[in-house]
Amino acid sequence: MGRKSGEVLDGSNIMELVGNEKVFSNFVDHKFHELDRDRDGKLSVKELQPAVADIGAALGLPSPGTTSRSDHIYSQVLNEFTHGKQEKVSKSEFQEVLSDILLGMAAGLKRDPIVILRIDGEDLLEFVNGSGYEAEMASIFSQIESPDRSLHDHIIQALGKLTVEQGIPPTSDSWVLNNIVEPVLLSQDGSDLDKPVSQETFLEEFKVVALGVANRLKEQPVIVAHSENTFDGSGVKRLLSNKFELDKTLNSAIETLPKDRNGKMSKEYLRLALDTVAPSAGLPPVGAIEEMDKVIGEVFKMVNADDAKVIKEEEYKKILTEILGSIMLQLEGNPISVSSNSVVHEPLDSSSTLLQPPSSETAA
């Protein structure tokens, strides 16, 4: 299967770069010189923007100006460099912040490695010609069958149910739909796609389309970034067992919350605090994964987190620790597994120049 031959991005190349003092220092010198257009030895906000865009590309974010959510992340990264001021940044400040950001990226990739897959039609041919094809597609047909839907729509729905395991890139991606799937459907005899939809007709026509898709993928392979993650509470357990790390994490989460004149905080900000703690506890952001949000919702009910009472800092930390402990127990009993696939539209070697040291550095 193509998945086995995928390139694994686990952050080790970033760790290697930052960990080698001489190489990283040369790398920073080169990047700083590249960005310092006016050669004044400092980087202005404008000069920093290409570096921030590169960091975004390396993180897999859409380019600046695409979505408000990613733009918020870009402005946060820029603030890291400028400390929220519009001042220029020295080389040492640039090196320090860049090191922190890259190590954060490496830690994220170590926790959730990304596998780069080349979907070229081979796995799809293997699936279509394999012994399990009919049973798998009959099962999918039973899930999507509808008298109000055309054969064309049934086929598109069925393609959406298949995954990279069966050799199909995400059809939710408009490029894949417009450039791989639709041309194959258009090349079929239109009357076939208007036939009454029986299981037999579906299996027959789907096979024709799937073989056409496999041929198009052979001509135009699609690169997919695939990641899998299981939330089993182990990250929370690690954090709770390290008192120093836990206190530091809780303190930094509480620092950001609004307080009244007596230094007390409302429990309505607990979700915000949990979101700040999440990366250290190996948890996804609130709102990112539906199954996790259900677990968090149940835990919040148990500790009456939504009663909007105003409490002291120590009580706040105690409740947050309780929430983390309850989430850990829930996940240990019922781990949540999620996988994601996203199409890589830029060539991998040019999507980000951030992690490309000059050849002299790689030789060092």
WOBEL-V800135 format. One record per residue. RES is the residue in three letters. NEAR is the number of other C-alpha atoms within 10 Angstrom. D_CENTER is the distance of its C-alpha to the mean C-alpha in Angstrom with 2 decimals. Layout:
[[RES;NEAR;D_CENTER] [RES;NEAR;D_CENTER]]
This chain:
[[MET;15;23.10] [GLY;18;20.82] [ARG;16;18.02] [LYS;9;20.42] [SER;11;20.88] [GLY;18;17.23] [GLU;13;16.53] [VAL;17;14.53] [LEU;18;12.56] [ASP;19;13.23] [GLY;21;14.08] [SER;13;17.78] [ASN;12;18.65] [ILE;20;17.50] [MET;18;19.49] [GLU;13;22.38] [LEU;21;22.46] [VAL;21;22.46] [GLY;13;24.70] [ASN;11;27.41] [GLU;11;29.25] [LYS;13;31.28] [VAL;19;28.55] [PHE;19;26.17] [SER;16;29.14] [ASN;16;30.02] [PHE;22;26.45] [VAL;21;26.53] [ASP;15;30.06] [HIS;14;29.05] [LYS;21;26.05] [PHE;22;28.22] [HIS;15;31.09] [GLU;12;28.97] [LEU;18;27.73] [ASP;17;31.13] [ARG;14;32.74] [ASP;11;35.82] [ARG;11;36.40] [ASP;9;37.17] [GLY;14;35.28] [LYS;21;32.76] [LEU;25;29.62] [SER;19;29.77] [VAL;17;26.87] [LYS;13;27.32] [GLU;18;27.29] [LEU;20;24.10] [GLN;18;22.14] [PRO;14;21.55] [ALA;21;20.17] [VAL;22;17.76] [ALA;21;16.71] [ASP;18;16.30] [ILE;22;14.15] [GLY;22;11.87] [ALA;19;12.00] [ALA;17;11.37] [LEU;14;8.17] [GLY;14;7.19] [LEU;18;8.56] [PRO;14;11.34] [SER;14;14.75] [PRO;18;16.73] [GLY;11;18.59] [THR;10;16.21] [THR;11;14.99] [SER;10;16.43] [ARG;11;13.23] [SER;16;11.90] [ASP;17;15.61] [HIS;13;15.84] [ILE;15;13.31] [TYR;21;15.41] [SER;14;18.55] [GLN;15;17.50] [VAL;22;16.98] [LEU;20;20.31] [ASN;14;21.93] [GLU;17;21.06] [PHE;24;23.19] [THR;21;25.93] [HIS;12;25.98] [GLY;12;26.05] [LYS;11;29.24] [GLN;13;30.03] [GLU;13;31.59] [LYS;17;31.29] [VAL;19;29.45] [SER;16;31.35] [LYS;17;30.26] [SER;13;30.15] [GLU;16;27.94] [PHE;20;25.61] [GLN;21;25.54] [GLU;12;24.99] [VAL;15;22.02] [LEU;20;20.43] [SER;19;20.95] [ASP;13;19.31] [ILE;15;16.17] [LEU;21;15.96] [LEU;18;16.73] [GLY;16;13.99] [MET;19;11.46] [ALA;22;13.47] [ALA;18;13.52] [GLY;17;9.77] [LEU;19;9.88] [LYS;15;13.07] [ARG;14;11.84] [ASP;17;8.87] [PRO;19;10.13] [ILE;23;8.83] [VAL;20;11.83] [ILE;23;12.96] [LEU;25;15.28] [ARG;21;18.20] [ILE;26;19.24] [ASP;23;22.93] [GLY;27;24.77] [GLU;17;26.12] [ASP;19;24.14] [LEU;27;24.92] [LEU;19;28.61] [GLU;15;28.62] [PHE;19;27.30] [VAL;20;29.75] [ASN;13;32.67] [GLY;10;31.88] [SER;10;33.88] [GLY;10;31.14] [TYR;15;30.49] [GLU;17;33.05] [ALA;11;32.25] [GLU;12;28.48] [MET;21;29.12] [ALA;14;31.97] [SER;11;29.73] [ILE;17;27.15] [PHE;20;30.16] [SER;10;31.49] [GLN;12;28.28] [ILE;14;28.22] [GLU;18;31.98] [SER;13;33.44] [PRO;9;36.83] [ASP;8;35.53] [ARG;14;32.98] [SER;16;34.05] [LEU;23;33.52] [HIS;22;31.27] [ASP;14;29.00] [HIS;20;29.20] [ILE;23;28.05] [ILE;19;25.03] [GLN;18;24.13] [ALA;18;24.66] [LEU;23;22.49] [GLY;15;19.61] [LYS;16;20.35] [LEU;18;20.11] [THR;14;17.07] [VAL;19;16.41] [GLU;14;18.80] [GLN;20;21.52] [GLY;26;20.62] [ILE;24;19.29] [PRO;31;16.30] [PRO;22;14.57] [THR;20;17.60] [SER;13;15.76] [ASP;12;15.04] [SER;12;18.29] [TRP;14;18.95] [VAL;17;19.02] [LEU;17;21.21] [ASN;12;23.53] [ASN;14;23.93] [ILE;23;23.81] [VAL;23;24.70] [GLU;15;27.07] [PRO;14;29.33] [VAL;19;29.99] [LEU;20;30.85] [LEU;11;33.08] [SER;10;34.90] [GLN;14;35.96] [ASP;9;39.31] [GLY;11;38.60] [SER;7;41.14] [ASP;12;39.26] [LEU;20;36.24] [ASP;12;38.67] [LYS;13;40.21] [PRO;13;40.40] [VAL;19;37.36] [SER;13;38.53] [GLN;15;36.53] [GLU;11;38.66] [THR;15;38.08] [PHE;23;34.32] [LEU;18;34.10] [GLU;12;36.33] [GLU;17;34.66] [PHE;22;31.09] [LYS;19;32.11] [VAL;15;33.55] [VAL;21;30.41] [ALA;22;28.15] [LEU;17;30.49] [GLY;21;30.36] [VAL;25;26.53] [ALA;26;26.80] [ASN;19;29.32] [ARG;19;27.23] [LEU;24;24.27] [LYS;14;26.92] [GLU;12;27.85] [GLN;14;24.39] [PRO;17;21.77] [VAL;22;18.14] [ILE;20;15.43] [VAL;23;12.29] [ALA;21;9.17] [HIS;19;9.19] [SER;18;7.71] [GLU;13;9.86] [ASN;15;10.39] [THR;15;13.70] [PHE;19;14.58] [ASP;21;18.28] [GLY;24;19.40] [SER;18;19.91] [GLY;17;17.85] [VAL;26;19.95] [LYS;18;23.04] [ARG;15;22.55] [LEU;20;22.32] [LEU;18;25.31] [SER;10;27.38] [ASN;10;27.20] [LYS;11;29.34] [PHE;10;29.10] [GLU;14;25.27] [LEU;19;25.26] [ASP;15;27.85] [LYS;10;26.11] [THR;19;22.79] [LEU;20;24.79] [ASN;15;26.94] [SER;13;24.18] [ALA;20;22.66] [ILE;22;26.20] [GLU;11;27.07] [THR;11;24.85] [LEU;14;26.47] [PRO;12;29.54] [LYS;16;32.78] [ASP;10;36.26] [ARG;7;39.33] [ASN;8;39.83] [GLY;11;36.36] [LYS;18;35.27] [MET;22;31.98] [SER;19;31.29] [LYS;20;29.40] [GLU;14;27.64] [TYR;17;25.28] [LEU;23;24.21] [ARG;18;20.89] [LEU;17;20.19] [ALA;23;21.36] [LEU;22;19.23] [ASP;18;16.08] [THR;19;17.33] [VAL;25;18.08] [ALA;19;14.85] [PRO;17;13.15] [SER;15;16.61] [ALA;22;16.96] [GLY;21;13.81] [LEU;23;12.91] [PRO;16;9.98] [PRO;17;11.01] [VAL;16;13.89] [GLY;11;13.29] [ALA;10;9.71] [ILE;13;11.27] [GLU;10;14.83] [GLU;13;16.38] [MET;20;15.45] [ASP;15;16.90] [LYS;12;20.02] [VAL;16;20.49] [ILE;20;20.21] [GLY;15;22.60] [GLU;14;25.10] [VAL;19;25.06] [PHE;21;25.65] [LYS;11;28.59] [MET;12;30.05] [VAL;14;30.27] [ASN;13;31.34] [ALA;20;28.51] [ASP;15;29.14] [ASP;12;32.86] [ALA;13;32.32] [LYS;12;34.82] [VAL;16;35.12] [ILE;16;35.06] [LYS;13;35.59] [GLU;17;32.99] [GLU;10;33.97] [GLU;13;33.74] [TYR;21;30.27] [LYS;19;29.11] [LYS;12;30.90] [ILE;18;29.19] [LEU;24;25.68] [THR;19;26.60] [GLU;16;27.97] [ILE;19;24.80] [LEU;24;22.74] [GLY;16;25.49] [SER;21;25.50] [ILE;23;21.74] [MET;22;22.21] [LEU;16;25.18] [GLN;18;23.53] [LEU;18;20.58] [GLU;15;23.14] [GLY;10;25.11] [ASN;13;22.37] [PRO;15;19.09] [ILE;17;16.07] [SER;12;14.10] [VAL;11;11.01] [SER;9;9.59] [SER;12;7.41] [ASN;19;8.82] [SER;16;8.55] [VAL;20;11.72] [VAL;15;12.19] [HIS;11;15.08] [GLU;11;16.20] [PRO;9;18.04] [LEU;11;16.06] [ASP;9;19.07] [SER;10;19.34] [SER;15;15.94] [SER;19;16.35] [THR;16;19.76] [LEU;19;18.61] [LEU;16;18.49] [GLN;13;21.58] [PRO;18;24.65] [PRO;12;27.97] [SER;8;29.69] [SER;10;32.15] [GLU;16;29.49] [THR;11;27.98] [ALA;8;31.57] [ALA;9;32.20]]
